[in-house]
Each structure stands twice: as structure tokens, then as C-alpha cells.
Amino acid sequence: MSNSDLLTVAEVARILRVDGTTVRRWVKQGVLEAVVLPHVNTRQAYRIKRETLNKMLGEGVLQ
């Protein structure tokens, strides 16, 4: 898996045309699977696999 296969919350939000807060909520609710990155800041960092996003869009889970 290359770095281009991992999308940031902002990239996923732009693709889905939603706010980043919505993407984070979906991750916390288990609707969207994400890789949790170690963090120093107060906000948790996530990366979403491109294949996970494509699969969910194909199944209409987020529509």
C-alpha cells in the first residue's frame, strides 16, 4: 500500500462533498473504516484507505 492509497479526512470530505466533521463522526460511529495515526495534538488523526472509500461508494452505504 502506498501513501497515495491513504486519504486524509479533508480529501475524503472533498470527495464526498461533506464537512470534515461529518467524516470524523462516521469514523467514530464505525460507518467508515479508518487507520488511526499516533498523534500529539488534541485532535485524533485518521487516514482512510482509498479501496475502503471506493467499496462503500459502490455499495451505496454513504448515499
C-alpha positions in Angstrom: 0.0 0.0 0.0 1.4 3.4 -1.0 0.8 6.7 0.6 -1.5 7.6 -2.3 -3.8 4.8 -1.2 -4.4 6.6 2.1 -6.7 9.6 2.1 -6.9 12.4 4.7 -10.1 13.4 6.3 -10.1 16.6 4.2 -9.6 14.6 1.0 -12.5 12.2 1.8 -14.7 15.2 2.8 -14.0 16.9 -0.5 -14.7 13.7 -2.5 -18.0 13.1 -0.6 -18.9 16.8 -0.6 -19.4 16.8 3.2 -17.6 18.6 6.1 -14.6 17.0 7.7 -16.5 16.8 11.0 -19.0 14.5 9.2 -16.2 12.2 8.1 -14.8 12.1 11.6 -18.2 11.3 13.0 -18.6 8.4 10.5 -15.2 7.1 11.6 -16.1 7.3 15.3 -19.5 5.6 14.6 -17.9 2.8 12.7 -19.6 3.7 9.4 -16.3 4.5 7.7 -13.2 2.3 8.5 -10.0 4.3 9.1 -6.4 3.9 10.2 -5.8 5.7 13.4 -2.4 7.6 13.5 -0.4 8.3 16.6 -1.0 11.9 17.5 0.4 14.7 19.7 -2.3 17.2 19.1 -5.8 17.2 20.7 -7.5 16.1 17.5 -7.2 12.4 16.5 -5.6 11.9 13.1 -7.2 9.4 10.7 -6.4 8.1 7.2 -9.0 6.3 5.1 -7.9 3.7 2.6 -9.0 4.6 -1.0 -10.2 1.0 -1.5 -12.5 1.3 1.6 -14.0 4.5 0.3 -14.5 3.1 -3.2 -16.1 -0.1 -1.8 -18.5 2.0 0.3 -19.4 4.3 -2.5 -20.1 1.2 -4.8 -22.4 -0.3 -2.2 -24.2 3.0 -1.6 -23.5 2.9 2.1 -22.9 6.7 2.3 -25.5 7.8 -0.2 
